[in-house]
Amino acid sequence: MKSFERFLSLLATIPDPRRAEGKLYQLPYVLLFSILAIVSGANSYRGIRTFIKVHRRKLNKAFKISWKRPPAHTAIRYILQGLTAADVEKTFREHAASLNLGVATTSDIRVVAFDGKTLRGSFDNFNDAKAKQLLSAFTVDTALVLAHVEIDEKSNEIPAVQSLLEELDVAGLIVTCDAMHCQKKHSKPPPSRTPI
C-alpha cells in the first residue's frame, strides 16, 4: 500500500531490540499491525495477535509479505517492550510533522495547543504510584498531535510546556495553553543579578 510507504520507512528507523537471528517478523510490520490492532480495539498482546491472525491473508496481500502465521503474543510483547520510548517518540514526531506540512488549511493562521491530561487507569494503588500525566502539543486546524511528554510525578505542566516549546518549531504560530501558564515570571526573561 503506497499510502503506508513513508510511515513504514519511518518505523524502520526505530532500532530493533532483537538479535539478528530472531527477526522472523520485520519490525516495521509488527509495529504497524500493532497500531492497526489497537485502533481497532485490541488492548492486549493477545488482542494484537488475534487481529493479525484474523487479517493475516489481507495484510499479506496488501503489504506484499508472506507471513505463514502471526507472531506469538509473547514475541509481540518482547518486541514492543524492548523498544526505547525516545526512539518511538522521535519517529512519531517526524511522521506528525510531515503530515502537518502536507495538509492544506483554509486559514493562514496556524494554532498549536498545549494541554495536559491524566491517563485514566494509570494509577497503581499496590505500589502507591500516582496516575500518569501527559502533556500533548497538537495543531488545532489539522487535529494532529505533534508531540507528547510525560509530566514528572513531582511537577506540573509548566516545566513540561517550556521543555516542549524548546523542542518544537513554533515560530510564527499561535500557541495556546491553560490559564496556569499566565504567570509573569514565565513570560519575562530572568533579571540579571549584579553583585553588591
N, C-alpha and C positions, 0 to 999 in steps of 0.2 A: 504494500500500500504506500503510494507516493506521499500521502499526507503525513505519514509517520516517519519518513526517512530522516528528516532533520532531528526529530526528537530521539530516535534510536541512535543516531550518531552522537548526540549529546550524552545519552545514557551509557554509551560505550566508553566515554572518558572517565567514568567512575571506576576507581581501582577495584579489581575483583579480589575478594578475600580468599578464594580457593587456590589450592595448588594446581599446577598445570595439568596433572593427570586427572584431576577431579572436576574438570569442566565439560561434563557431558551436555549440559544445557547452557547456552550462551547467556551471559549476564544481561545484556540489553533486553532480550525477550522475556527473561524471568521477571525483570523489573516492570516492563510494560504490561505483561499479563497480570502481574500482581496489582498494578494500578487499576487496570480494567476490572479485575475481580472485586476490588474494594469499592470502586464506583458503582458496581452492580449489586453491592450489598454484602459481600463477604466480609467477615470480621474476625477471621482466624486463619492460621496457616492451612488447616484442613479445608476451610472455605475457599481459599485461593486454589488449592489443589483440585477441589471439586469443580470450580469454574473452568480450569484448564482442561480437566478430564472431559467435561460436558462439551466444550467448544474446541477440542483439540484438532479435529479434522478441518473445521473452518479456519482456525488460526494457522494451521499448516499451509492451507491453500492461499490464504490472504497474504501471509508473510514469506511464502516460498521456503518453508523449513520442513523438516521431516522427523518430528518427534513421534516416536512409536508409542509412548505413554507419557503422562505428566510426571514431573518430578515429585518425589515423596514429600509429604508435608515437613518432615524433618530436614530435608535438603533445602526447601524454601526457607525454613526458619534459620538454618545455618547461614545461608547466603544473605538474607536480609539483616540478621543480627551482626554479621561481620562487616557491614558497610559502615563507613565513617559519616556521621551526620553532617560534618562540614563539607565533605565532598558532594554529598547528595544535595545539600542546600545550594552550593555553588552552581551545580548543574541546573537546578530548577530556577535559580535566579537568571541564568543565561537564557533559558527557554522562555521565561516570562518576559524578559527584556526584548527578545526577538519577536515574540508575539505582539507585544505592545507597540513596537515600531511599525509592524506590518498592518495594524488596524487603522483604518481611516475613520476619523471622527468628524462630526458635523460642526464642532466648535474648535477654535484655535486655542481655547483656554484648557489647559491640562491640569487636573487636580489629583494630588496624591494624598490619601487619608491614612493616618496612623491610628490604630485602635488596638487596645489590649483586651483580651478575653481570658476567662478562666476555663480550662478544659474540663468539661463535665466528666465525672467519674475518674479523675486522675489523682484524687487524694488516696492516701493509704493509711487507714487507721491503725493497722497492725504495726507498721514501722513509724507511726506518728509523723508522717510526711504530709505537708500541706498540698492542696491542689495546685497543679502546674498552671502558670500564667504564660500566655503567648502574646507577643506584640506583632501585628501584621501591618505591612505597608501595601496599600492597593490603590490602583488607579480607578477613580470614580467613573470616568467616561467609558472605559473598556471593561471594567469589573474584573481586572486581573490582579492577583496577588503577586507583587513584585518580590517580596522577601518577608521572612518572619524570623523572629528570635525568641528564645525562651527568656522570660524575665526572671532574674535571680530571686530565690526564695526570700532573701532578706532585703529586698529592694522594691522598687516600684517602676512604673512606666517611664519616668523622667530620664534616668540614665540610659535606658534601653532605646528610647527615641533618639537621644543625642548620638548614641553609638550608630544606630541605623542610618541617621541623616548623614554621617560621615562616610558610610559605606556606599550609599546610593547617590546617583547623579540626579539631583532635584533642581539644578539651576534652571531658572526660567519657568518653574512650575509653581502652582499654588499648593501649599502644604497645610493640611488641617489636622488638628489634634484635639484631644479633650481639654476641658477648662483647666485641669490641673497643670497644664503646661504654660498657662498665662501668668507666669511669675517673672518679676522684673529681673531677677538675677540670671535667668536663663536667656533673656534677650539682649543683655549687655555684656561686653567683654569684662573680665575681672579687672578691678582697678590696680594700677601699678603701685607697688609699695616702695617708698623711699626710706632709707634708714634715717633715724633721728640723730 
